[in-house]
Amino acid sequence: MIVRLIKKKKIYNFTLPTKISGNYWITDNDYLGNVRNLINVEEDNGKWKIKSDFETKIMSGEMEVESAYLKDYSLYFLKINTDNEYVILYCSPTLDKESFRLKLKNKKELLIGNQTRANIAYSFPLVSKDHAKLYYNNGIWIVQDLGSKYGTYVNNIAITTKKLEYGDIIFIMGLKIIVLKDTLIINNIGQLLSIDASSLESVASINQKQIEFDNPDEEAIEFYKEDDYFYRAPRFKTGIQDAVIQIDPPPGGDSGEQEKTPLIYTLGPMLTMAMSSMTTGISALQGVINGTSDWGTAAPSLLMTGGMMATMMIWPQMQAKYQAKLARKAAKERTVKYLKYLDSKKEEIQSEMKVQRQILIDNYLPLDQTKEIIYQKKRNLWEREISQPDFLDLRLGLGSSELRGQVNIPDQHFEVKTDELLKEVYKVGAQSKTLENVPVSLNFVNRNIVAIIGTAAHKNNLLKDYYFK
């Protein structure tokens, strides 16, 4: 059974084992791109069963349902509480038992919808009356969604309008349409589907025959042991998510080295205030010299003048030294804390590089491990499907690869006085983010023509078991 998790922008496919046993998680990506467990599928009395939990609820109308059994050609609404979002689970057989092969007549436009006048009429509740249109011209197919409520998907991605390549799969709530040159292959989903004979003519039905080997009249002979059978298991692959690491600029501040203010600007205001006191002191001193007053009378004025002058000379200097000390302390604290912050960002980058490297190693196995999977018929045999991005990826060997994602650092600007901490930030940005000694692969879906360069003997030895025409 294939379970399709249908979301607004994408479909996630999960193939459950042929043998109903064990339990598995249906996963998706949250709004941050992180993989999460959405709902669990478990065996119950020989059937696949899903159960509501705190995160995800199975819905029947407005009511929450505790559990439900999965059936072919059935759908289930799920409510994701954390996202306040509804998604759909659609179940279908791993192989459609029968498909129609239809050839286009003179019609250049085909309407797909839930009404009898549609060229491809699909009587399903979640299909809109005018759901989508197919256009054909000179070997080119284009599909357009007509504003349907539940969307049109091509190769599991939601589209509005898309030019199709031969072999692309259109999916509309269980209806699968594969486009070829002037031909469509459509899965037969029983009484729900009807085809306009004036637009499309049947070429041949494609039957997936299942041969029954058991004969009750024959003696029961055990041809294979239980361990010889292979059951397809769903693949739970961890993909690399693009990392985004943000490094903030240093907080505002200075280096602790303050420009010295000229002495005249520091003493000037106090000197102005002290001039009147100095006048009084000079007058008192002249009185003593002239004999018009004695030292006892002049002493208070002279002491006040001396105190004012001492205050004018000493306290500004002491205050300037104290302020400089505070500035140096703040600058040191700023430097220590920011360098510690930079160290944490360096560790974050190294950790992300380590995670991505391990994912590449886990997903792209060396030849000896692949051979062991085949010979021992492990459950991850043939687990990659055409809808997955690493389908037909071939590991070529080990090499280097850049970190997937980006490290954002403050932009460099012209500055009269450069902050030394910014230099440390730029060093982090300039450091190598290359993943060393990781698998390097080639995808034969994207690059389906490959050249082999070498001597004739080397080429023949490499291709000795294969024949190309």
Buried (B, 14 or more C-beta within 10 A) or exposed (E): BBBBBBBEEEBBBBBBBEEBEEEBBBBBBEEEEEBBBBBBBBBBEEEBBBBBEEBBBBBEEEEEBEEBEBEEBEBBBBBBEEBEEEBBBBBBEEEBEBBBBBBBEEBEEBBBBBBEEBBBBBBBEBBBEBBBBBBBEEEEBBBBBBEBEBBBBBBBEBBEEBEBEEEBBBBBBBBBBBBBEEBBBBBBBEEBBEBBEEBBEEEEEBEEEEEEEEEEEEEEEEEEEEEEEBBBBBBBBEEBBEBEBEBEEBEEBBBBEEEEEEEEEBBEEBBEEBEEBBEBBEEBBEBBEEEEBEEEEBEEBBEBBEEBBEEBBEEBEEEBEEEBEEBBEEBEEBBEEBEEBBEEBBEBBEEBBEBBBEBBBEBBBEEEEEEEBEEEEEBEBEBBBEBBEBEBBEBEEBEEBEBBBEBEBEEEEEEEEEBEBBEBBEEBEEEEBEBEEBBBBEEEEEEEEEEEEEEEEEEEEEEEEEEEE
